[in-house]
């Protein structure tokens, strides 16, 4: 049963999709938004370059039945950061809920976040706990629970990503004030959070699960290789130059990230599953 939308501020949903996505995953992700107990007033879908026939078919069917859906098509695939920057410009609400094209939001996810904004009006960004799965959301393999309050979040951010990007809801004005998404290989969100925190934004993490995240081997393959390791080193260099972290934290984090990026896939999955996840 849907909650009365008049009880909450209107919000936008922002999603980006590109040609490698599976049509079934996209449909399931979008349907999980339409099932929210508090419905969005608009859904901004950015197509990051040309898509496959299957993806276009899913989108066309959604457009026929959902007036709230607005599809933005980019001529070339230029990456997630660029696509989200374009998309956020089309969002007409102050509150924007991020959604990935292969994840599944719990039905009360956005209602929980809207309530949190009501209870914490000084907060600019809210995420929550995610549950990871490979084949079925009924078979959860890992859970990522993050620090709850701003002070804990800021301290945690010195070592690891302090928000679960697939389920964040943020204030558009705070994102734009920090410079928006910027190109940073596979770390666009982490880089944005650091700039927002340094800019005075406060955060909050809901401690209960709000989203099922599709993980599997592909996720851990992306988090590997020398290019990814160097991208992480560059991010921690930025933190060091901004005096967000000290030299010892910088050295420890860079060494840790290089090792994890270069070890075999099975070992990386084990570390993420048992150490970096709960």
N, C-alpha and C positions, 0 to 999 in steps of 0.2 A: 504494500500500500504506500502510495506517495505521500510525503509530508507536504503541508501547505507551503508553497514557495514564498508566500508573503511574509513568512516568519524570518526569512534570511535575505541577505544581500544577493543580487544576481551575480552569476559567475560565468566565465567562458571556459571552454575546454580547448586545449591546444595540443594537436598531434601532428607529427610528421611521418610520412611513409615514403619508402623508396622501393626500387624494382626488385630487390632481393627478398622482400617480405612475402610470406605465404598468404594467399587470399583467405583461407579459413581462420588464420590467426588475426588478420585485420578485422574480419567480420565479428569474431568473438570479442575482440577488444572494444570495438565500437558499440556493440550491443550491451556490453557491461556498463557503458556510460548512459545509454538510453534507459537502463533499468535502475538508475540512481533514485533513491527515495526523495532527493531534492534534484529536480531536473535542471540542467544548464539552460541559460537563455540563448546560448549560441555555441556551436561546435566549429572551430576553425581547423580544417584539415589541409596541411601543406603537402603537396605531392612534389617531392624533391627530385625533379627530373622525370623523364618519361617512365611510365609504369608498364607492367605486363597486362595482357588482355584480361586475365583473371582478377587482378586487383582493380582494374578499371570497371569491370562488371560489378564487383562488390560495391564500389563507390557510387556507380550509377543507380543501383537499386536503393541505396541509402538516400540519395538525393531525391528520389521519387516520393519517399515517404516521410522525410524529415526536413521541415522548413527551416529548422534551426541550423542545419548543416551548410557551411560555406566552404567550398573547395577552391584552394589557391594552387594553381599549377605553375611550377617553375620550369623553364626551358632546359636547364642543365642541373645535374646532381652536383651540389656544392657542399654537402655535409650537413650534419644535424644543427650545428650552431647557426649557420646562415639561414637554414629553413625556419628555425624557431624565431630568429630575429625578424624575419619577414612576417611570420605568423602572428607574433605578438603585436605587431603594428596594426593588424586587422581586428584585434580583440577590443571590444568597446566597453568592457567592464573592468573595474579596478582589480577584482579577484580573478585569477587565472589558474585553472587546474591543468597540470601537465599529464599527458597520457601517452604511453608508448604504444606502437601499433601491434604489439604481440603479447601484451599483458592483459590481465583481467582485474578490473576493480571490483571490490566487494560492493554490494548494493548500497551500503550506508557510508561508504568512504567519504564522499563529498559532504554529506550532512555532518559527519563528525568534524571535518575540517572547518566547515562554516560555523559550527558551534564553538570551535576552538578560537576562531577569529572574534566571535562575539565576546567570549570570556577573556580574551587577551587582545584588546584593541591596539596595543603597542607592538604587536608581533607583525612581521612582514613576510615570513616564510614558514610554512608548516608542512612537514611530511609525516610519515608514520612507519610502522613496522611492515615489512614485506615478507612474504613466504615464497620461496623459490621451488619450482618444480620443473621436471624435464618432459614428462609425457601427459600427466593428468594433475590438475590442481588438487585432487583428492589424495595425492601422494606427495606431500610436502617433504623436500629433502633438506632444506635449510631455512633459517629465519634470521633476518637482519634487524636487530633491535638497536636503536641509536639513543644517545643521551637525550633527556627530556627537555631541559631548560637551557636558556641562552648561555649561561656561564659554562655549563658542562659541554654544550655544543661547541663553543669557541675554543675550549681546551682540546676537545676531541679533533677539531678541524686541523690542528697542528700536525696530526699524524695520519688521519684518514678522512675520507669524504663524510661530512657531518649530516647530510640529508640523502634520502633515497629519491633520486631524481624522477623515477617513473611515477611517483605518487605525490609530488610536491603540489601545493597550492600556494601562490604568492601574490603579493601586491604588485601590479604592473608598474606603478610609479617607482617602487623601490628597486625593481630590476633595471628600469631605464636609468635611474639616478646613478647606478653603479656601472653603467656603460653597456648593459645588455649582454647577450651571449657574444663571445668572441672566439675566433678560430683557435683551437687548442686541441691537438689530436687526442681524441677519446676522453678528454678531460674538460670539455667546455663547461659542464655543470659545476665541477669542483672549483674551477677558476672563478666562476661567477659567484659562488657562495663566499669564497674568501674576500672578494671585492665588496660584496654586500655587507659582510660582517665588519670589515674595516671601515665601511661607510656609515656604520651605526645601526644597521638593520638587526633586529632581534629575531630569534628563531624558536621553534617549538616542534617536538616530535611526539606524535601520538604513540603510546606504548602498545596499543593493540594492533593486530593485523588489519590493514586496509586494502591490500592489493596482493594478488598472486602474480609473481614475476616468472616468466619463462626463461629458464637458465640453460642447462644442458652444456654439452661440450663446446658449442659455438661461442658461448659467452666467455669461457676460459681461454679459448684460442685467440679471441680478440685481445685479451689482456696478456699478450705475450710478445716476445721479440724485442730486438734492440730499439726499434723506432718507438715502441710504447714505453720502454724503460727510459729513453732519453726525454720523452714528453713529460714523464713524471719528474725526472731530474730538473727539467726546466721549470715546472710548477713550484717545486720546493726552492729552487733558486729565487723565484719571484717572492716567495714567502720570506726567505732570508733577507733579501734586499729591502723588503718592506718592514723588516724587524718584527714580523709576525711570529717567527721562530728564531731560535738561537743557532749557533754553529754546530753544537753537538746534536741537536734534533735534526738539523739539515743533513749531517753526515750519516746518522743512523737511518733516517728515512730513505735517503738515496740508495744506500747499500742494500737495505731490505728490499726496496722495489726492484732494483736491478737483478738481485738473486731470484726473486719470485717470478720475474718476467722471463728469465732465461732457463729455468728448470723444466723438466718434462711435464707434459700436460697432466698426467695422473697425480704427480706430486703437487702441482698448482691447485688442482681441484681439492686435494686433501687439505691444503693450507687454508684455502678460502672457506671450505666446508666446516672445518673444525676450529680454526683460530679466528679468521676474519668474520665468521658468522656465528650465531648462537644456535 
